[in-house]
Amino acid sequence: MTETPAPQVAVIVVAAGSGSRLGHAEPKAFVSLAGRTLLERALASVFGMRDPVQVIVVAPATHLAHARRVASRAGGAASVDVVAGGATRQESVNRGLAALHPGVRTVLVHDAARALTPAALCDAVVDAVQSTGHGIVPGLAVVDTIKKISAAGEILGTVDRAALSAVQTPQGFPREMLTAAAAAASAGSSLAATDDAGVVAAAGYPVSVIAGDPLAFKITTLWDLGRAEALLGARVPAQSAPRTDTAPRVGTGLDVHAFDDDSELWLAGLHWPGERGLSGHSDGDAAVHAICDALLCAAGLGDIGGVFGTSDPRLVGAHGDVFLGETLRLLAAAGFRVGNVTVQIIGNRPKLNTRRAEAEALLGSLLKAPVAVSATTTDALGFTGRGEGLAAIATALILPEPPADPDLSWEA
């Protein structure tokens, strides 16, 4: 039996903050967001990354046992290291660094408070660190006009927002670079900074910004928490009864792609050598895209275009497992699991019969639910009948998932 190689990437999830501005008695990472703690939702994104990673949770010393239970639910059989945090964020990060496995070469530092961060953003940070060899942080362009003001509130001038970026986490670095910078920061208060990028930059190392994601916003106040609940589509009015909508939900999805002779064909998650490919920003897998549309529709989470976008550089050439994995994470975050899925491919080619079972097994393993795949033609009618492209129609049934922690209710 071949052993799985040790991860070369680690993610330190900082969950040791008090969260006083959130107005809850418990530490912020253990506040409930639509039935699951912020920490569990943040870890769900980390465990949704493309490759296995070492996961280190830095939690308050008073909540280590709770953190281990949460990490176990989020990671399943995967091992998670839980360590006690320090008096400051920098000290907490240092304690996470001390728990790194010897083979780790790239380290991401992530805030549990950014609970809705997509797994694809974590992967993008890893890729950028490994391609550049230096620090990488995700960031969003500043859209508001920024004024510089005095202590008395007098406007002193306007800041050029074109030179500004609102940075997020996870922030990624080569291991040696981050550990050296952290040691320098601990040795002298002059290197103090508000995030890890600041620590690394203050130590003289380069740090670059890549495109962030609006979902990676930091939950700091009750307003932020309400925004996150609204995005999950699971907000329940305060003081209401526990959630009782136990009925299944059904959604449908449709996707169409034209043939592209310069592309390889990916369909139903499978590569089809020798067949004409499909055009698209990603791999053009119409069957997978229709499934995602159906699942998102059933959960009331929008559609594939709104969730993933058609111009996201992280999705260039992306295959079906990326879309299905993130869709599954969004469903779980909204309190649902997949019941079953059917998808019908409409077109003259490829011939599905020889690989139907393979496609169903692959898609079923990705969605953790039964998947039925079928195919038909339009008897030479329309664009599919003329051999100009393929279409796919999917139907998905999803089921409400009870809160993972029996101590948590669906109430906000």
N, C-alpha and C positions, 0 to 999 in steps of 0.2 A: 504493500500500500504506500503510495507516494505521500510524503508529508507536505502539508501546506507551508510555503516559505514564510518566515517571520515578517511581519509588516515593516516596511521602511518609512511609513508615515504614521505620525501620532497626532491625535487631536486632544488638547487640554481644554476641557469645558469648565470654565470658571463659574462656580455656583455658590460662592461663599458670601455674597453681599447681603446686607440686612434688608435692603429695599424699603427704607423708611418712607420714601416719597410715594410708595404704592399704598400705604395706609393699612397694611395687614400685619398681624402679630407675628406670623411665621416669616422666615427668610424668603426673599423674593422668588428664588428658584423653586420653592415648594408651594407657591400660590397656585390655585386651580385656574386653568384656562379651559373652559368648556369640558370639564370633567377629567382633565389630565394636568399634571403639574407642568410648569414652564420647562423644568429640567427634562421631563420625559419627552416633551415635544421637541426640544432641542436635540436630544439624543436620537430621536427617530430620524432626524435629518442626517446626523453623523453616520448612523448605521445604514442609511440609504446610499452612502457613497459607493462609487464604482468598484473600488478595491478594498479589501480588509485593512483596517487601521487599528493601532493601539489606541484605546480610549481611556483617558484619565479624567476623572471627575474630582474637582476640588470643591469640597463642601464644608459648611460650618462644622466644627467639632461636635456640636450638639445634635447634628442631624446625619451622622455618618451611616447609621443603620438604615435610616429612611432613604438616603441616597443610594445605598446598595440595592434596596428593594426596587426603587425606581429604575436603576440601571439594568437590573436583571430583567424587568418587564420589557424595557426598550430594546435590549440587546439579545434576548433569548439565550441561546447557548454561548454567545460570545462573552469573553472575559472582559471585565471592566475593572480598572484600578481606581479605588476611591481613597483620597487622601484628605486630611484636614487642612483647611485654609489658614491663612495668617491674618495679622492685624490690618494689612494693606493689600491692595490688589497685586502689587508687585511681589510681595511676600507669598501670596497664594500661587502666583504663576511660578515662582521659584520652587515651591514645593511640588508643583506638577512636573517641572523639569527634572527634579530629582528622581522621579518615578519612571523616567523614560527607559525603554528597553535598549540594550546595546546596539541593536541593528537599525534603530530609527535614524533616518537622515534628514527628514523634512518634518517640521513641527507646525501645526496650526493651533492658534489660541482663539477660543470661541467663547462668547458670553452666553450663558444659559438664558439670559433675558431676551436674546434675539431668537425667540422660540420658533418662528415661522420661516427661518432661513432655509431655502431650498438646498437639497443635497447637491444639485448641479453647481451651485455657487462654490461649495466646498471643493468639489472636483476641479473647478476652474482655477481656484487659488493654488491647489497642489500643482497643476500643470504649469502655471505661470512661474512658480518658485523653481520647479525643476528645469524649466527652459531658460530662465534668466540667471539662476544661481544667486539671486538675492531676495530681499524681502518684498512681499506682495500684500497689498490690502485692497479689498473691494470698496468702491466709493460711488456716490451718486452726485451728479452735477447739482449745484446750488441754484434753485430757481427763484428764490426771493431776493429782493434788493436788500443788500446788507449795508447798514450804517455803522460807522465808528462813532461812539458817543463818549462824553465825559462822565465822571462820577455823578454829576448833577443831572444827567440826561440830555445835555446839549449835544446836538449833532455836530461832529467835527469833520465829517467827510463821508464819501461813499466808497465802499470797498469794491474793487473789480471782481465780480463773482465768477468771471471766466477763469480766474486763477484759483478758484476754491473747489473743494470736493468734500462732501459729507461722508466720512469713512465709516465702514461697518466692520463686522467680524463674520467669518473667521479671518484672522490675519496670519499669513504663513511666512516661514523663514527656514533657511538651512539651519540645521541643528546647531552647528558650531557658532554660527553668527548670533543666534538668539541667546545661547548660553553665555557667550562672551559679553554681549551687551547687557544681559541681566546681571552678571557679576559686577560689571562696571557701575550699573545703576545702584546696586546694593552698597557698593563701596563709597559712593559720593552722592549726596543729595542734589548736587548741581545737575545731575543727569535725570532728575525726576521728570516723568512725563505722564500723560493721562491715558495712553494706550501703548501697546507693545511696539507699534511702528515708531512712536516717539522715542522709546527707549533705544531701539536699534539705530535710528537715525542720529540720535544724540551721541552714540558711540562711534559715529563716523561711517556707518555702513549704508549702502544705497537701499532705498525702498521705493517701489513704484505702485501706482494705482491702476486697477483694472475695473471694468464695469461691474457695479454692484447690482443689487436686486431690491426693489421696493419692499418686498416681503421680509427683508432682513432688518427691519426697523427694531429699535430697542424699546422694550416694554418697561417704562419707568414710572408712569403715573396711572391712575385709574382710567383716564381717558384712553391711554395706550392700550390698556387691557380690554376696554370696551371695543376699540377698533379691531383688535386681534380677534375677539369673539365674533364680531360682525363679518370679518373676512372668512372665518371658518364656517359661517352660516349656521352657528349653533348657539346664538345668544338666547338666553332665557331671562325674562324680567326678574329682578330681585324680588325675593319673598314669594316666588311662585312655587307651585308644587313640583316635585321631581319630574323629569321628562317621562312621558308615557306614550309617545308616538312609536309604537313597536311594529307598525305595519311595514312591510317591505316597500321599496321604491323601485320604479322602473324608468329607464332612460333609453333613448335611441340616438344613434350617431351615424352620420354619413360622411364619407370622404371620397374625393375624386382626384386622380393624378394622371397627367398625360405621360405617354411613353417618351423616354429620352435615350437615344441610342448611345450616348456617351457615358451612361451610368450603368452600374450593376443593379440587378433586381433584388430588392429585399421586400419580402411579402410575408405576412403572418409571423414576423420575427425571424424568418429563415432566409438564407442566401440562396439564390437560384442561379447557379452558373449557366452561362449560355443563353439566358433569356434577356429580353429587352428590359432595361431599367426604367424607373419612373422618375420624373422631374420633381424637384422639391428642395426646400432649404435644408431639410434633414435628408434621410435616405428615401423619403417618398413612400413609406410603407402605409398604403391606404387602409389595410385591414387593422393595423395597430392604431392608427389615428382615429378610425371610426370607433374602435373600442374605447379609447380614451374619451372621446366626445360623449359616448353613451354613459360612461361612468360619471363623468363630471356633471352631465345633465341630470342624472338621477339624484345626485347629491346636492343639486342646486349651486354648483360651484362655477358655473359658466361653461365655456367651451374651450377646445384645445387652442384655438387662435388667441383667445384672451389670456389663458393661463401661461402658455409657452411662448407665444409671439412668433411671427414669421421672419424676424430679422435678428433674433438673438444670436450673437456670434458663437455662443457656447453650444448651440444646437446644430451647427454646420456639420452635415453628414452623420448626425446622431442616429443610432439604431433604436429599435422598438423597446429594448429593455430600459433605456433611459426614460422614455415617456411613460411606460407602464409603471416603473418604480416610483417616479415622482407622483403620478396620479394616485397610486395606492397609498402613498404617504399622506396626500391631501385628504383622501377619503377617511383614513384612520384619524387624522387630526380633526375632521368634522364629525367623528363618531359613527363611522360606517365601516362595514366590511363587505367584500364581494360575495354575492350568493352564487350566481353563475352568469355566463356571458355566451351569446351566440353571435357569430359574424358570418355574413355571406359575401363572397367575392364575386363581382360581376365582370366578366370579360372572356375573351376567347382563349387567352393564354396567361399564365402557365396552366398545365393540367394538374389539378390539385390532388387527384386520387392517390397518386404514388407517395405523397408526403402529408396527407391529411392527419394521420395519427401523430406524426412528428410535430406538426404545427400545434395540434391540440395539447400535446404533452408539454411543449415549451411554453406556450401561453398560459396553460394551467399552472405550471410551476411558478411563473412570474407573478400571477395574480392570486395564487393560493386558493383557487376555486376552479370548478369544472368549466371548461371552454369547449364549445362545439363550433367547428369550422365547416362551412359548405361553400359550394361554388355553382354558378349558373351562367348562361349566356343570354343575350337578348335577340337571338335568331337574326343576326346581321343588322339589327336596327340600332340607330343612334351611334354615338361616338365609340362606345365599347364594341358594338357590333362591327363597326368599320375598322377596328383595331387601332384606334387612336389613343387609348388609355384604359385604365381600370377604375372601377368604383367598388366601394364596400359599404355595407349597411350592417350596423351592430345593434344588438339589444342587450342591455345589462340589467340585472336585478341585484340590488344592494340591500343589506339588512342593518338596522341600527345595532351598534356595538355598545354594550354597557360600559361604564367607566372602569378602567383597568384597576383602580385603587378602590376597594370597598369602602374606605373611609371618606371618599370624595363623592359629592352629589353632582348632578347636572346644573345646579344653580350657580349663578355668577358669584 
